[in-house]
Amino acid sequence: MSRTRRAFLAGAAGTVAALAGCSTGSEPRRGWVTVDSPTGAALHDVVMTEEGPVAVGGGGTVVHRADGEEWSTVDDDGPADAANGLSAVAATDDGQHVWFVGSSGAVGRLNLADGDVRDYSAPGGKTSTWEAVTVIGPAREERVFVANGSGELLVAALNGREATWEGPRKPTGGNNAIALDDADGVVFLASQNAVARRANGQWNRVDAPGASITDVAAVSGSVFDAVTDSGGISSYNGHNWLRAADAEKSLAAVDRVGGRGLAVGDGVVRILTNGRWRDDDGPDASLHGVALGTARFADVAVGTEGTIAERF
């Protein structure tokens, strides 16, 4: 899972009190609230943008919450109207373009300014399931990284609407790719047993911290967190793995921005405050994706049967 909107989130970190749509009457709501969802399809990932969160899931579903609005469906059958399930989503640094990937080679791009959805599916003739995506740069000049279950990585350079694809490469040695993220221009590609880091055009591999990785979140160009199927949260400091926390249940997704962090899984939510991970009283649902909020938008977690929960 990728959260490539850190450039604008960094400026909003620590200013999340005045959130849009988080009050009823004059009394603000606090904690996690399960909100009305426009879909019953499973939602697999979510990304935060300057224009609000965007989540993707089963059957090509794409949903968005604009400032001051309820969640609504942007697209109900995905790129090329093929109804292929979507597994991951990421945004450009300015949050104007949102990219999503999924089964049967599905690759699409949503322009939040006008709602236009473009189809870039089957790049390089690849029609397997894309498991992960991350994006570097602003809209119309972005570089898009997509990875599939065979560990193949393709990279697209955008010039206006045209995409030129490079690859494939296998930075994790061909192991199943499960997550991509980036920070400070550095890309991280995770498989279950390793994380590959790309800086200055070179890939370097770091073995997993003793359990199967399920997601990664970049903190900086050298530091990243990983969550595992055993419920562990570990941080790689550029030299070594440090065990940060353990949970009783598997964790599926993690997001980090500065000193803030959220991790979610099957009926479990963990929050990073004051440098420590602790349990949070989240929704009793199987959660697949999470995105930290901004001054205008709440933290968001998504999961099965269209579940959308927001934390104010």
C-alpha positions as CSV (number, residue, x, y, z in Angstrom):
1,M,0.0,0.0,0.0
2,S,1.2,3.5,-0.8
3,R,0.8,6.8,0.7
4,T,2.5,9.2,-1.6
5,R,1.1,12.5,-0.5
6,R,3.5,13.3,2.3
7,A,4.7,16.6,0.8
8,F,1.4,18.2,1.7
9,L,0.7,16.1,4.8
10,A,3.9,17.1,6.4
11,G,2.7,20.7,6.5
12,A,-0.6,19.6,8.1
13,A,0.8,17.2,10.7
14,G,-0.2,18.1,14.2
15,T,-3.1,20.3,13.0
16,V,-5.8,17.8,12.8
17,A,-8.2,19.2,15.3
18,A,-10.4,21.3,13.0
19,L,-11.7,18.5,10.7
20,A,-14.3,18.9,8.0
21,G,-17.5,16.9,8.6
22,C,-16.6,15.8,12.1
23,S,-19.3,17.4,14.1
24,T,-23.0,17.0,14.7
25,G,-24.5,20.2,15.8
26,S,-22.2,22.1,18.1
27,E,-20.7,19.0,19.7
28,P,-17.7,17.5,18.0
29,R,-17.4,13.7,17.8
30,R,-14.3,12.1,19.0
31,G,-12.6,8.7,18.3
32,W,-13.5,6.3,15.6
33,V,-16.9,6.6,13.9
34,T,-18.2,4.2,11.2
35,V,-19.7,6.4,8.5
36,D,-22.1,5.8,5.7
37,S,-20.5,4.1,2.8
38,P,-21.7,4.4,-0.8
39,T,-20.7,0.8,-1.6
40,G,-21.0,-2.7,-0.2
41,A,-17.9,-3.8,-2.0
42,A,-14.8,-4.7,0.0
43,L,-12.4,-1.7,0.1
44,H,-8.8,-2.7,0.0
45,D,-6.8,0.5,0.2
46,V,-7.2,4.2,0.9
47,V,-5.0,7.3,0.2
48,M,-5.3,10.9,1.5
49,T,-5.1,13.8,-0.8
50,E,-5.5,17.6,-0.6
51,E,-9.0,17.0,-2.0
52,G,-9.9,14.3,0.5
53,P,-9.5,10.6,0.9
54,V,-9.9,8.1,-2.0
55,A,-10.5,4.4,-1.5
56,V,-10.6,1.5,-3.9
57,G,-11.8,-2.1,-3.9
58,G,-13.9,-4.9,-5.3
59,G,-15.3,-4.7,-8.8
60,G,-13.3,-1.6,-9.7
61,T,-15.0,0.5,-7.0
62,V,-13.5,4.0,-6.4
63,V,-15.0,6.2,-3.7
64,H,-14.1,9.7,-2.6
65,R,-15.0,12.1,0.2
66,A,-14.7,15.8,-0.9
67,D,-14.4,18.6,1.7
68,G,-17.8,19.1,3.4
69,E,-19.4,16.2,1.5
70,E,-20.4,12.7,2.2
71,W,-18.5,9.7,0.7
72,S,-19.6,9.1,-2.9
73,T,-18.8,6.7,-5.7
74,V,-16.5,8.1,-8.4
75,D,-16.3,4.9,-10.5
76,D,-18.1,1.6,-9.9
77,D,-16.4,-0.6,-12.5
78,G,-12.8,0.7,-12.7
79,P,-10.5,1.2,-15.7
80,A,-12.0,0.4,-19.1
81,D,-15.3,-0.4,-17.3
82,A,-13.9,-3.9,-16.8
83,A,-15.0,-4.4,-13.2
84,N,-11.6,-5.7,-12.2
85,G,-10.9,-5.6,-8.5
86,L,-8.6,-2.9,-7.3
87,S,-6.0,-3.7,-4.7
88,A,-3.9,-0.5,-4.1
89,V,-4.1,3.3,-4.6
90,A,-1.6,6.2,-4.4
91,A,-1.6,9.9,-5.3
92,T,0.8,12.4,-6.8
93,D,2.7,14.8,-4.5
94,D,0.1,17.5,-5.1
95,G,-2.8,15.2,-4.7
96,Q,-4.4,16.0,-8.0
97,H,-4.0,12.6,-9.7
98,V,-4.9,9.3,-8.0
99,W,-3.5,6.1,-9.4
100,F,-5.0,2.6,-8.7
101,V,-4.1,-0.9,-9.7
102,G,-5.6,-4.4,-9.5
103,S,-6.5,-7.6,-11.2
104,S,-6.1,-8.5,-14.9
105,G,-3.5,-5.8,-15.3
106,A,-5.8,-3.0,-14.2
107,V,-4.1,0.4,-14.0
108,G,-6.1,3.6,-13.8
109,R,-5.7,7.3,-13.0
110,L,-8.4,9.6,-11.6
111,N,-8.1,13.4,-12.0
112,L,-9.7,14.8,-8.9
113,A,-10.2,18.2,-10.5
114,D,-12.7,17.0,-13.2
115,G,-13.4,13.3,-12.2
116,D,-11.9,12.0,-15.4
117,V,-10.7,8.4,-15.1
118,R,-8.1,7.2,-17.7
119,D,-7.2,3.6,-18.5
120,Y,-3.5,2.6,-18.5
121,S,-4.2,-1.2,-18.0
122,A,-1.9,-4.0,-19.1
123,P,1.4,-1.9,-19.3
124,G,4.0,-3.8,-21.2
125,G,1.4,-6.4,-22.0
126,K,1.3,-7.5,-18.4
127,T,-2.2,-8.7,-17.4
128,S,-1.4,-10.3,-14.0
129,T,-2.7,-8.7,-10.8
130,W,-0.9,-5.5,-9.8
131,E,-0.5,-5.7,-6.0
132,A,1.1,-2.3,-5.2
133,V,1.5,1.3,-6.6
134,T,3.4,4.4,-5.5
135,V,3.8,7.7,-7.3
136,I,6.6,10.4,-7.2
137,G,6.2,13.9,-8.4
138,P,3.3,16.3,-9.3
139,A,0.4,15.6,-11.6
140,R,1.3,15.4,-15.3
141,E,4.9,14.9,-14.5
142,E,4.6,11.9,-12.2
143,R,6.6,8.7,-12.1
144,V,4.4,5.7,-11.4
145,F,5.7,2.5,-9.9
146,V,3.6,-0.7,-10.1
147,A,4.4,-4.2,-8.9
148,N,2.8,-7.6,-9.3
149,G,2.5,-10.9,-7.7
150,S,5.6,-12.2,-9.5
151,G,7.7,-9.4,-8.0
152,E,7.9,-7.6,-11.4
153,L,8.2,-3.8,-11.2
154,L,7.3,-1.4,-14.0
155,V,7.9,2.3,-13.9
156,A,6.0,4.9,-16.0
157,A,7.1,8.4,-16.8
158,L,4.2,10.7,-17.5
159,N,4.3,13.5,-20.1
160,G,0.9,15.1,-20.0
161,R,-1.5,12.1,-20.6
162,E,1.0,9.8,-22.2
163,A,2.8,7.1,-20.2
164,T,6.1,5.6,-21.2
165,W,6.8,2.3,-19.3
166,E,10.2,0.9,-18.3
167,G,10.9,-2.6,-17.1
168,P,10.2,-5.1,-15.8
169,R,12.7,-5.4,-13.0
170,K,12.6,-7.7,-9.9
171,P,14.2,-5.8,-7.0
172,T,13.0,-8.4,-4.4
173,G,14.4,-11.3,-6.5
174,G,11.0,-12.3,-7.9
175,N,9.2,-12.7,-4.5
176,N,5.6,-11.7,-4.4
177,A,5.3,-7.9,-4.2
178,I,2.8,-6.8,-1.5
179,A,3.5,-3.0,-1.0
180,L,5.1,0.1,-2.3
181,D,5.8,3.4,-0.7
182,D,8.1,6.4,-1.0
183,A,9.5,9.3,0.9
184,D,12.0,12.0,-0.2
185,G,12.2,10.6,-3.7
186,V,13.2,7.1,-2.4
187,V,11.0,4.1,-3.3
188,F,10.5,1.1,-1.0
189,L,9.2,-2.2,-2.5
190,A,8.2,-4.9,0.0
191,S,7.7,-8.7,-0.4
192,Q,6.8,-10.9,2.5
193,N,10.4,-11.6,3.3
194,A,12.3,-8.5,2.2
195,V,12.1,-4.8,1.5
196,A,14.1,-3.3,-1.4
197,R,15.0,0.4,-1.3
198,R,15.7,2.4,-4.4
199,A,17.9,5.5,-4.1
200,N,19.9,7.2,-6.9
201,G,18.8,4.5,-9.3
202,Q,20.1,1.6,-7.3
203,W,18.2,-1.0,-5.4
204,N,19.4,-2.4,-2.0
205,R,17.6,-5.2,-0.2
206,V,16.8,-5.6,3.5
207,D,15.6,-8.9,4.9
208,A,12.3,-9.0,6.8
209,P,12.3,-8.8,10.6
210,G,11.5,-12.4,11.3
211,A,7.9,-12.5,10.2
212,S,5.9,-12.1,7.0
213,I,5.6,-8.4,6.0
214,T,2.1,-7.3,5.1
215,D,2.7,-3.6,4.5
216,V,5.4,-0.9,4.8
217,A,5.2,2.9,5.4
218,A,8.2,5.2,4.6
219,V,9.1,7.7,7.2
220,S,12.0,9.2,5.4
221,G,14.4,8.2,2.6
222,S,16.2,5.8,5.0
223,V,13.6,5.0,7.7
224,F,10.5,2.9,7.3
225,D,8.0,0.9,9.3
226,A,6.8,-2.6,8.5
227,V,3.7,-4.5,9.9
228,T,3.5,-8.3,9.8
229,D,1.0,-11.1,9.8
230,S,2.0,-11.9,13.4
231,G,0.9,-8.4,14.5
232,G,4.3,-7.0,14.9
233,I,5.4,-3.5,14.1
234,S,9.1,-3.0,13.3
235,S,11.0,0.1,12.3
236,Y,14.1,0.0,10.1
237,N,16.4,2.9,11.0
238,G,18.7,2.7,8.0
239,H,21.0,0.2,9.7
240,N,19.0,-2.2,11.8
241,W,15.4,-3.4,12.6
242,L,14.0,-2.2,15.9
243,R,10.9,-4.0,17.3
244,A,8.4,-1.3,18.0
245,A,5.3,-3.2,19.1
246,D,3.4,-6.5,19.1
247,A,-0.3,-7.2,18.7
248,E,-2.3,-10.3,19.2
249,K,-3.9,-10.1,15.7
250,S,-2.4,-9.8,12.2
251,L,-1.9,-6.3,10.9
252,A,-2.7,-5.5,7.3
253,A,-1.8,-1.9,6.7
254,V,0.3,1.0,8.2
255,D,0.6,4.7,7.5
256,R,3.2,7.1,8.9
257,V,3.7,10.9,8.6
258,G,6.3,12.4,10.9
259,G,5.7,11.4,14.4
260,R,2.2,10.1,13.7
261,G,1.2,6.6,12.8
262,L,-1.7,4.2,12.4
263,A,-1.8,0.5,11.8
264,V,-4.9,-1.7,11.2
265,G,-6.0,-5.3,10.8
266,D,-8.7,-7.7,11.6
267,G,-10.6,-6.0,14.4
268,V,-7.5,-4.2,15.6
269,V,-6.2,-0.6,15.4
270,R,-2.9,0.7,16.8
271,I,-1.9,4.3,17.0
272,L,1.5,5.9,17.4
273,T,1.6,8.7,20.0
274,N,4.6,10.2,21.8
275,G,6.8,7.6,20.2
276,R,4.9,4.6,21.4
277,W,2.4,2.3,19.7
278,R,-0.8,1.5,21.6
279,D,-4.1,-0.1,21.0
280,D,-6.9,2.2,19.9
281,D,-10.7,1.6,20.2
282,G,-11.4,1.2,16.5
283,P,-14.3,-0.5,14.7
284,D,-14.9,-4.2,15.1
285,A,-14.3,-5.0,11.4
286,S,-11.7,-6.5,9.2
287,L,-9.7,-3.5,8.0
288,H,-7.5,-3.6,4.9
289,G,-6.2,0.0,4.5
290,V,-5.5,3.2,6.5
291,A,-4.6,6.8,5.8
292,L,-3.7,9.5,8.2
293,G,-5.7,12.7,8.0
294,T,-5.0,16.4,7.7
295,A,-6.3,19.6,9.1
296,R,-9.3,19.3,6.8
297,F,-9.9,15.5,6.8
298,A,-10.1,12.8,9.4
299,D,-7.9,9.7,9.6
300,V,-9.6,6.9,7.5
301,A,-9.6,3.1,7.7
302,V,-11.4,0.9,5.2
303,G,-12.3,-2.8,5.0
304,T,-14.8,-5.5,4.2
305,E,-18.3,-4.9,3.0
306,G,-17.6,-1.2,2.2
307,T,-16.6,-0.4,5.8
308,I,-15.3,3.2,6.2
309,A,-14.3,4.4,9.6
310,E,-13.0,7.9,10.4
311,R,-11.1,9.1,13.5
312,F,-11.6,12.6,14.6
